[in-house]
Amino acid sequence: MDTAGDTLWTSTVGGVDKERSETIIEAANGDLVLLGETASFGAGGDDFYLVRLTATGDTIFTKTYGGPGTEGPGGLVETLDGGFFITGSTQDFGAFISGCYMVRTNSMGDTLWTHMYPGISTSWGRGSVQVDANNYVVAGSTVDFFMSANADFYLMKYNRCTQSTSTNILSVCDSLLSPS
């Protein structure tokens, strides 16, 4: 919008089935990058849907990530090299119920690597930060249906070089009752 409140431009991206946006970021060069989900494109079910637009709304690329089950988008950050790190959930790739799904792309959305962290029973990544060239910290939630139906926060530090993870599950009740 301009200072008078008039719309400067609009853009619509999608297909014949449902698309839903989850988050948007501004890339370092001023492009707009949206993360959502699509049922119109991809491998089946709902897949991650990454869309990059110019600052004036012209589509640069659209990409999908996922398998035949359902993926749910959670978080998107631009990486130090101008690519993207996407987090969310998946019901594919060996997840028990659903697992935290991570996708690393280059600046044009081409997949560099993916990783699924299965969690306890169901888990999903909601946001992340890149700590350095190979390390990411993912924040999310996890539910262990065998112990309780209540969700807990979790933090996971992921090292791409060693593909190692370290997690810290925080009980919602504990985090509210115990100041840190």
N, C-alpha and C positions, 0 to 999 in steps of 0.2 A: 504494500500500500504506500501511496505517497502521502505527503503532509495533509492533503485535503481528504484523505480516507478513500481515495479511488484505487481500484485494483489495477496493478501494473501488468500482471500476466497471470494466466492459469495454465495448468498442465494436468493431463489425465494419463495415467499409465495403467495398463492391465489388459485382461482378456475377457472371455465370455463368462467365466466363473468368478468366484469371489477373490478379491485382493484386499488386504488390510495392511496399513502402515503401522509400525510400532514406534519407530524413532527416526529422527533426522539429525544429521550433523552437517556442519560446514567444513569442507576440506580446506587444507592450507591454501590452496589456490583460488578459493571462493566458490568452487562447485558445491552443489547440494547433493548429499548422499542419503538415501532413504533405505531403511531396513523394514521389511514386513514379511507377509506370507502370501503365497499364491496357490490357488487350486486350478488355475487356468494353464499353468506351465509347469515343467519340472518332471520328476520321476513318479509322481503319484501322491495321493493324499494332499496335505498342505506342505509346501516346501518353503525354506527361506527364500526371500525375494529381495535382491539388492539392486537398487536403481540409482544411477548417477546422472544428474542433470547439470547443465550449465547454470550460471547465476541468473540467466533469463528464462530458464525452464525448458530448454531443449534437451532431449534425451541423448546422453552419451552412450550408455549401455544399460541393459537389464540382464541379470544373471539369477539362476536358481541353484540351490544347494539342498541335497537331501536324498532320501531313498523312497521306496514305495509306501512307507508308512507316513506318519505325521511328524513334521518339524514345527516347532513354535519359536518365533524370534524373541530375543531378549535384549541384547545389547550390541552396540556397534561403536568401535573407536577407530580412528585413523592411526596407523602405525608409524613408527619413526621414519620408515622409508617411503611413506605415501600410500601404502596398501591399506588393507582393512582387516580387523579382527572381529569376528562375529561370534556371539554366544547365544545360546537358547537351549531348547530341549529337542530330543528325538525319540521316536519309538522304533528306530531302526538300529542297525549296526551292533546288535547284541545287547541292547538295553533290556533290562528285566521288565520294567513297566515303562519308564522313560529315563533318559540319561542326559547329562549336560553335553551339548554338542558344540564344538568349537571349529570354526572355519577360518583359515588365514588365506587372504588373497593378495594379489598385486594391485596396483593402482587402477587396472582395467577390469578388476573383478575376477580374474582367472585364478582358480584354486591353486594354492601352493601346498597346502596340507590341511587335513582335517583330523580331529580326534574326538572320540566319545568317551566321557568319563561316566561309568555306569551308576555311581552313587550307591545308596543303600537299597531303596525300593524305587523311588522316583526322585529325580532331581532336575533342576534347570538353572542355567546361567542367566542372570538378569542384567549384568553389567560387568565391565572389566576395565583395567588399566594396563598399559604396557610399561613394565618396570625398566627394561633395557632391551637390547636387540633380540634376546631369546626368551625372556621371562615375562609372563602375564599373570596378573592376579584377577581371578574371577569371583564375583560375589553372586550368590544365588540362594536357593532354598532347596531343602531336601525333606522328604517324608519317609519314615520307616514305618510302613503299615503293620509290621509285625510287633512293633513296640508301642506305637501311638499313631493316631490319625492326624496329629498336629504337625505343622511344618516348622522346621528350624532354619535359621540362617546358616549358610556355610560360606567359607572363604577357601579358595583353592589357588595355590601358586603352581603354575604350570611352566616347566622348562622344556622348550621344544627340542633342544639338542639331545637331552637324555630321555625325553618323553616321561619325565617323572612328575608326580603330583604329590603335594602335601596338602592336607585338608585340615580345617579347623571348623568343627560343627558347634555352633552356639545355640543353646536352647533359648527360645524366645523368652520364656519365663526367667531363666537365669540372667539373660542380658538385661531384662527390665528390672530385676531385683538386685543385681550385683553391679554397682557402678565400676567401670574400669578406668 
